[in-house]
């Protein structure tokens, strides 16, 4: 928190920079996932479609990640004022809720982004139908994970940016725990 407070600077320059960073992370994760999970979709007409999809995916992903970042800062401030271990753990558990929401956000982003690109390409497709397709894919992935390993892998890679706060929390928790254990032992 001290690092954030010291380095943040003006919110008017920090927020756009953070947002742009998250756009780039989301687009980078998108292409990482596309090239490693579905390389056949990166060529030809499909490649042109997915090239266009990267822009709403990057923008919408950055919206969620930016909001998640500021919620995380709020949670950290509350954690630092926590007086009891239970309160501390409950506040940090809120980040797990963010991770679950991120999963559903990724599904929404892909459904919505594809729908937007189809609209721009003058291809009529109902958003409710797209959402239903993604819902079916999610249920099928949960029911038959081995048959859907590429979709699951794709979702995990796309969730990397949303997992950054959770991973940093886990790292800080482990670091704090080891420091506490080490200090109490000696």
C-alpha positions in Angstrom: 0.0 0.0 0.0 2.9 2.3 0.8 4.4 1.6 -2.7 1.0 2.4 -4.3 0.5 5.6 -2.4 4.1 6.8 -3.1 4.2 5.9 -6.8 0.6 6.6 -7.9 0.9 10.3 -8.5 -2.1 12.2 -10.0 -5.2 10.1 -10.4 -5.8 12.0 -13.7 -2.6 10.4 -15.2 -2.6 7.2 -13.1 -6.0 5.9 -14.1 -5.6 6.3 -17.9 -2.1 4.7 -17.7 -3.5 1.8 -15.6 -6.4 1.4 -18.0 -4.1 1.3 -21.0 -1.9 -1.2 -19.2 -4.9 -3.4 -18.6 -6.0 -3.1 -22.2 -2.6 -4.3 -23.4 -2.6 -7.1 -20.8 -6.0 -8.3 -21.9 -5.1 -8.1 -25.6 -1.8 -9.9 -24.9 -3.6 -12.7 -23.0 -6.2 -12.9 -25.7 -3.6 -13.5 -28.4 -1.6 -15.8 -26.2 -4.8 -17.9 -25.6 -5.8 -17.8 -29.3 -2.4 -18.8 -30.7 -1.9 -21.6 -28.2 -5.5 -23.0 -27.8 -7.0 -22.3 -31.2 -4.2 -21.5 -33.8 -6.5 -22.5 -36.6 -8.8 -19.6 -35.8 -6.0 -17.0 -36.3 -5.9 -17.4 -40.1 -8.3 -16.5 -42.9 -11.8 -15.1 -42.4 -11.8 -16.4 -38.8 -8.5 -14.6 -38.1 -10.0 -11.3 -39.4 -13.0 -11.8 -37.1 -10.9 -12.6 -34.1 -8.6 -9.7 -34.9 -11.6 -7.3 -34.6 -12.8 -9.1 -31.4 -9.6 -8.2 -29.6 -10.5 -4.5 -29.3 -13.8 -4.9 -27.3 -12.2 -7.8 -25.3 -9.3 -5.5 -24.4 -11.5 -2.5 -23.5 -14.1 -4.5 -21.6 -11.5 -6.5 -19.8 -9.7 -3.3 -18.8 -12.9 -1.9 -17.4 -13.3 -4.9 -15.1 -9.6 -5.0 -14.2 -9.5 -1.3 -13.4 -12.6 -1.6 -11.2 -11.2 -4.7 -9.6 -7.9 -2.8 -8.9 -9.7 0.0 -7.1 -11.9 -2.4 -5.2 -8.7 -4.2 -4.2 -7.1 -1.0 -2.9 -10.3 -0.3 -0.9 -10.1 -3.9 0.5 -6.4 -3.5 1.4 -7.2 -0.2 3.2 -9.8 -2.0 5.3 -7.5 -5.0 5.9 -4.8 -2.7 7.2 -7.3 -1.3 9.8 -8.5 -4.8 10.8 -8.2 -5.5 14.5 -9.1 -9.2 14.5 -7.8 -12.1 12.4 -11.3 -13.1 11.4 -11.9 -9.6 10.1 -8.6 -9.7 8.2 -9.4 -13.0 6.6 -13.0 -12.0 5.7 -11.7 -8.9 3.9 -9.1 -10.8 2.0 -11.8 -13.4 1.1 -13.7 -10.7 -0.8 -11.0 -11.0 -3.5 -12.2 -14.6 -4.1 -15.6 -13.1 -4.9 -13.9 -10.8 -7.4 -12.2 -13.9 -9.0 -15.6 -15.6 -9.4 -17.1 -12.5 -10.9 -14.1 -12.3 -13.3 -15.0 -15.7 -14.6 -18.5 -14.6 -15.5 -17.2 -11.3 -16.8 -14.9 -13.2 -19.2 -17.8 -15.1 -20.6 -19.9 -12.0 -20.9 -17.0 -10.1 -22.6 -16.6 -12.8 -25.3 -20.3 -13.1 -25.9 -20.8 -9.3 -26.1 -17.6 -8.7 -28.1 -18.5 -11.2 -30.7 -22.0 -9.8 -30.9 -20.7 -6.3 -31.4 -18.3 -7.4 -34.2 -21.1 -9.2 -35.9 -23.2 -6.1 -35.8 -20.4 -4.0 -37.2 -20.0 -6.6 -40.0 -23.8 -6.4 -40.6 -24.3 -10.0 -39.5 -27.5 -10.4 -37.5 -27.2 -12.5 -34.4 -29.2 -12.2 -31.2 -27.2 -11.4 -28.0 -29.5 -13.8 -26.0 -28.6 -16.6 -28.4 -24.9 -15.9 -28.0 -25.2 -15.8 -24.2 -27.1 -19.2 -24.4 -24.3 -20.7 -26.5 -21.6 -19.6 -24.0 -23.7 -20.8 -21.1 -24.0 -24.2 -22.9 -20.2 -24.2 -23.4 -19.6 -23.4 -19.8 -21.9 -26.2 -18.6 -20.4 -28.6 -21.0 -16.8 -27.7 -19.9 -17.8 -28.3 -16.3 -19.5 -31.6 -17.1 -16.8 -32.8 -19.5 -13.5 -31.1 -18.7 -11.3 -33.4 -20.7 -13.4 -32.9 -23.9 -13.2 -29.1 -23.4 -9.6 -28.7 -22.3 -8.9 -26.1 -25.0 -11.8 -23.9 -23.9 -10.8 -24.3 -20.3 -7.2 -23.4 -21.1 -8.4 -20.4 -23.1 -10.6 -19.2 -20.2 -7.7 -19.5 -17.8 -5.3 -17.6 -19.9 -7.9 -14.9 -20.4 -8.4 -14.8 -16.7 -4.7 -14.0 -16.0 -5.3 -10.3 -15.8 -8.2 -10.7 -13.4 -6.1 -13.2 -11.3 -3.3 -10.7 -10.8 -4.8 -9.2 -7.6 -5.7 -12.6 -6.2 -2.2 -13.9 -6.9 -0.7 -10.8 -5.2 -2.9 -11.3 -2.2 -1.8 -14.9 -1.9 1.8 -13.9 -2.2 1.5 -11.2 0.4 -0.4 -13.6 2.7 2.3 -16.2 2.4 5.1 -13.7 2.8 3.4 -12.2 5.9 2.7 -15.7 7.4 6.4 -16.8 6.9 7.6 -13.5 8.5 5.3 -14.0 11.4 6.3 -17.6 11.9 10.0 -16.8 11.6 9.8 -13.9 14.1 7.8 -15.9 16.7 10.3 -18.8 16.4 13.4 -16.8 17.1 
